[in-house]
Amino acid sequence: MSVERYTERFLKENKFHVMREGSVIRVSPYVRRIIGEVISQSATPGLNMSIYVDNILKEHIREYRSELEKLIESGRKRVNFNTDEP
C-alpha cells in the first residue's frame, strides 16, 4: 500500500467524537510510541490517537467482516426450546 493510500484510509478526520462517546482502551508502550510518531508526522488537523485507532479498527472490521460475523455466530450458544421447563 502506498503512503498516499495509507493516509487516505487511516490518517483522516473522524466526524464521530471518539473522545466524548468512546471507551478507553489500553495499548502497549511500543504501540503507543509508534502511533504517537505517526500522528506527529501527519498533516491531518485534529488527528489524535483515539481517531487514528478508530480509523484503523473500522477498516479492519470492513476488511474482515465476513470472518468476524462467522466468529461471532460460532460463539453464540443456541437455545434449545425442545426441553421441558424445570
Rosetta silent file (secondary structure, phi, psi, omega in degrees, C-alpha in Angstrom):
SEQUENCE: MSVERYTERFLKENKFHVMREGSVIRVSPYVRRIIGEVISQSATPGLNMSIYVDNILKEHIREYRSELEKLIESGRKRVNFNTDEP
SCORE:     score description
SCORE:     0.000 S_00000001
   1 L     0.000  137.919 -179.974    0.000    0.000    0.000 S_00000001
   2 L   -76.401  161.329  176.696    1.307    3.435   -0.869 S_00000001
   3 H   -61.415  -38.403  179.893    1.796    6.192    1.688 S_00000001
   4 H   -62.906  -44.631 -179.980   -0.935    8.170   -0.069 S_00000001
   5 H   -65.950  -41.110  177.931   -3.411    5.282    0.208 S_00000001
   6 H   -60.302  -46.498  179.722   -2.481    4.708    3.846 S_00000001
   7 H   -60.491  -43.043  179.647   -3.009    8.383    4.617 S_00000001
   8 H   -62.698  -38.011 -176.635   -6.367    8.343    2.839 S_00000001
   9 H   -82.769  -38.605 -169.520   -7.567    5.305    4.784 S_00000001
  10 H  -116.131  -32.020 -176.514   -6.185    5.913    8.264 S_00000001
  11 L   -98.834   60.444 -177.748   -4.894    9.456    8.756 S_00000001
  12 L  -126.890  159.200  176.085   -8.195   11.209    8.225 S_00000001
  13 L   -66.599  156.195 -178.893  -10.525   13.250   10.338 S_00000001
  14 L  -129.446  119.766 -177.611  -13.325   11.393   12.027 S_00000001
  15 L   -71.962  -21.820  176.589  -16.696   13.077   12.474 S_00000001
  16 L   -73.433  129.270 -176.926  -17.589   10.672   15.279 S_00000001
  17 L   -84.725   84.607 -176.388  -16.435   12.239   18.521 S_00000001
  18 H   -56.772  -42.368 -174.789  -14.423    9.343   19.899 S_00000001
  19 H   -64.397  -33.141 -177.691  -13.223   11.237   22.931 S_00000001
  20 H   -90.097  -31.628 -172.041  -16.728   12.065   24.145 S_00000001
  21 H  -114.260   -4.640 -174.342  -18.619    8.941   23.166 S_00000001
  22 L   -92.204 -166.887 -179.989  -15.975    6.209   23.044 S_00000001
  23 L  -122.605  156.637  176.906  -14.276    3.917   25.522 S_00000001
  24 L   -81.174  135.020  172.608  -10.806    3.826   26.960 S_00000001
  25 L  -126.412  157.527  179.456   -8.530    1.091   25.624 S_00000001
  26 L  -112.551  139.900  176.144   -5.028    0.203   26.661 S_00000001
  27 L  -129.179  160.364 -179.959   -2.146   -0.437   24.289 S_00000001
  28 L   -67.008  157.435  177.492    1.456   -1.437   24.905 S_00000001
  29 H   -57.129  -36.464  178.441    4.074    1.292   25.290 S_00000001
  30 H   -60.716  -50.310 -179.163    5.575    0.200   21.947 S_00000001
  31 H   -62.740  -43.086  179.051    2.275    0.637   20.084 S_00000001
  32 H   -59.941  -41.784  179.793    1.635    3.956   21.816 S_00000001
  33 H   -63.915  -45.805 -179.264    5.090    5.227   20.800 S_00000001
  34 H   -64.099  -45.298  178.670    4.636    4.216   17.150 S_00000001
  35 H   -59.549  -43.851  178.450    1.140    5.734   16.992 S_00000001
  36 H   -59.158  -41.844  178.545    2.480    8.936   18.532 S_00000001
  37 H   -64.302  -44.536 -179.789    5.240    9.127   15.922 S_00000001
  38 H   -61.466  -46.914 -178.749    2.793    8.544   13.046 S_00000001
  39 H   -64.877  -40.034 -178.581    0.379   11.192   14.315 S_00000001
  40 H   -65.645  -24.929  178.847    3.131   13.728   14.943 S_00000001
  41 H   -91.848   -8.010 -178.656    4.237   13.396   11.310 S_00000001
  42 L   -78.782  147.036  176.853    0.693   13.610    9.946 S_00000001
  43 L   -97.987   11.905 -177.487   -0.600   16.829    8.450 S_00000001
  44 L   -80.333  117.680  179.186   -4.198   15.971    9.390 S_00000001
  45 L   -66.925  136.928  176.046   -5.686   18.685   11.610 S_00000001
  46 L    80.532   -0.239 -179.725   -7.348   17.371   14.747 S_00000001
  47 L   -71.998  132.258  175.616   -5.952   13.849   14.391 S_00000001
  48 L  -136.587  178.512 -176.400   -5.276   12.178   17.720 S_00000001
  49 H   -60.354  -41.832 -178.533   -4.612    8.637   18.952 S_00000001
  50 H   -62.142  -44.663 -179.872   -8.275    7.847   19.513 S_00000001
  51 H   -66.406  -44.233 -179.867   -9.284    8.898   16.000 S_00000001
  52 H   -60.085  -49.160  179.371   -6.342    7.086   14.409 S_00000001
  53 H   -63.731  -39.924  177.723   -7.060    3.828   16.278 S_00000001
  54 H   -60.915  -43.365  177.808  -10.782    4.162   15.500 S_00000001
  55 H   -61.337  -44.515  179.878   -9.959    4.565   11.778 S_00000001
  56 H   -61.989  -46.894 -177.834   -7.698    1.500   11.835 S_00000001
  57 H   -66.668  -37.093  176.891  -10.276   -0.642   13.606 S_00000001
  58 H   -62.212  -43.052  177.744  -13.095    0.428   11.262 S_00000001
  59 H   -64.873  -40.358  177.988  -11.004   -0.581    8.252 S_00000001
  60 H   -60.403  -45.588  179.418  -10.105   -3.868    9.945 S_00000001
  61 H   -63.922  -41.794  177.418  -13.790   -4.604   10.584 S_00000001
  62 H   -61.161  -45.307 -176.213  -14.677   -3.741    6.963 S_00000001
  63 H   -68.405  -37.583 -174.796  -11.913   -5.964    5.605 S_00000001
  64 L  -110.417   24.158 -176.542  -12.629   -8.942    7.868 S_00000001
  65 H   -53.524  -47.943 -177.940  -16.388   -8.534    8.256 S_00000001
  66 H   -60.172  -46.527 -179.981  -17.231  -11.994    6.935 S_00000001
  67 H   -64.877  -40.553  179.411  -14.721  -13.695    9.218 S_00000001
  68 H   -65.432  -41.290  178.247  -15.847  -11.639   12.212 S_00000001
  69 H   -61.750  -42.945  178.332  -19.512  -12.474   11.577 S_00000001
  70 H   -63.722  -42.713  179.554  -18.663  -16.209   11.426 S_00000001
  71 H   -62.322  -45.194  179.490  -16.592  -15.959   14.594 S_00000001
  72 H   -63.874  -46.301 -178.271  -19.357  -14.158   16.463 S_00000001
  73 H   -63.561  -39.344 -178.190  -22.013  -16.584   15.229 S_00000001
  74 H   -68.782  -22.732 -179.468  -19.954  -19.652   16.151 S_00000001
  75 H   -86.146   -9.601 -178.338  -19.582  -18.358   19.691 S_00000001
  76 L   -78.515  136.459  175.712  -23.290  -17.981   20.317 S_00000001
  77 L   -84.041  133.965  179.275  -24.964  -20.608   22.388 S_00000001
  78 L   -83.937  141.394  178.519  -28.081  -21.972   20.846 S_00000001
  79 L   -90.948  128.071  178.234  -31.208  -22.055   22.939 S_00000001
  80 L   -95.647  107.115 -178.339  -32.926  -25.432   22.984 S_00000001
  81 L   -88.545    2.038 -177.781  -36.661  -24.800   23.122 S_00000001
  82 L   -90.954    1.599  179.362  -37.462  -28.529   22.972 S_00000001
  83 L   -96.953  154.469  178.279  -36.750  -29.209   26.628 S_00000001
  84 L   -76.105  151.485  175.625  -39.296  -29.050   29.425 S_00000001
  85 L   -70.175  146.677  177.858  -39.169  -26.250   31.928 S_00000001
  86 L   -69.213    0.000    0.000  -37.752  -27.275   35.324 S_00000001
